[in-house]
């Protein structure tokens, strides 16, 4: 092989190495973005679960208060009805 052949071979090796490095950097960047997106989704789901839990507790307290109000109204209406008769 001549010196020119070796030079062309060297250039080809450098070009392949550059392509490999670019592909690796691209894949690393995609992996980092995927991890960030996964973290955002996990965070969103956690907040959604907490929000739904608080909403469930709020609904239960509201239902309890409505039951107490109905009981109070029934009790007071019965007393008024009995006093008028």
C-alpha positions as CSV (number, residue, x, y, z in Angstrom):
1,X,0.0,0.0,0.0
2,X,1.1,3.5,-0.8
3,X,1.3,6.5,1.5
4,X,-1.9,7.9,-0.1
5,X,-3.8,4.7,0.6
6,X,-2.8,4.9,4.3
7,X,-3.8,8.6,4.4
8,X,-7.2,7.8,2.9
9,X,-7.6,5.0,5.3
10,X,-6.8,7.4,8.2
11,X,-9.3,9.9,7.0
12,X,-11.9,7.2,6.7
13,X,-11.2,6.1,10.3
14,X,-11.4,9.7,11.6
15,X,-14.7,10.2,9.7
16,X,-16.2,7.0,11.1
17,X,-15.0,8.0,14.6
18,X,-16.6,11.4,14.2
19,X,-19.9,9.9,13.1
20,X,-19.8,7.5,16.1
21,X,-19.1,10.3,18.5
22,X,-22.0,12.4,17.0
23,X,-24.4,9.5,17.2
24,X,-23.4,8.8,20.8
25,X,-23.8,12.4,21.8
26,X,-27.2,12.5,20.1
27,X,-28.4,9.3,21.9
28,X,-27.1,10.7,25.2
29,X,-29.1,13.9,24.6
30,X,-32.2,12.0,23.8
31,X,-31.8,9.8,26.9
32,X,-31.4,12.9,29.1
33,X,-34.5,14.5,27.6
34,X,-36.4,11.2,28.1
35,X,-35.4,11.1,31.7
36,X,-36.5,14.7,32.3
37,X,-39.8,14.0,30.6
38,X,-40.3,10.9,32.7
39,X,-39.6,12.9,35.9
40,X,-42.1,15.6,34.8
41,X,-44.8,12.9,34.2
42,X,-44.0,11.2,37.6
43,X,-44.3,14.6,39.3
44,X,-47.6,15.4,37.6
45,X,-49.0,12.0,38.5
46,X,-47.9,12.4,42.2
47,X,-49.6,15.8,42.4
48,X,-52.7,14.4,40.7
49,X,-52.9,11.6,43.3
50,X,-52.5,14.1,46.2
51,X,-55.1,16.4,44.7
52,X,-57.6,13.6,44.2
53,X,-57.0,12.5,47.8
54,X,-57.7,16.0,49.1
55,X,-60.8,16.3,46.9
56,X,-62.1,12.9,48.3
57,X,-61.6,14.1,51.9
58,X,-63.3,17.4,51.0
59,X,-66.3,15.6,49.5
60,X,-66.6,13.3,52.5
61,X,-66.5,16.3,54.9
62,X,-69.2,18.1,52.8
63,X,-71.4,14.9,52.8
64,X,-71.0,14.7,56.6
65,X,-72.0,18.4,57.0
66,X,-75.0,17.9,54.7
67,X,-76.1,14.9,56.8
68,X,-75.7,17.0,60.0
69,X,-77.7,19.9,58.5
70,X,-80.5,17.6,57.4
71,X,-80.6,16.0,60.9
72,X,-80.6,19.5,62.5
73,X,-83.4,20.7,60.1
74,X,-85.4,17.6,60.8
75,X,-85.0,18.0,64.5
76,X,-85.9,21.7,64.5
77,X,-88.9,21.2,62.1
78,X,-90.3,18.4,64.3
79,X,-90.0,20.6,67.4
80,X,-91.7,23.5,65.7
81,X,-94.5,21.2,64.4
82,X,-95.0,19.8,67.8
83,X,-95.2,23.2,69.4
84,X,-97.9,24.5,67.0
85,X,-100.2,21.5,67.6
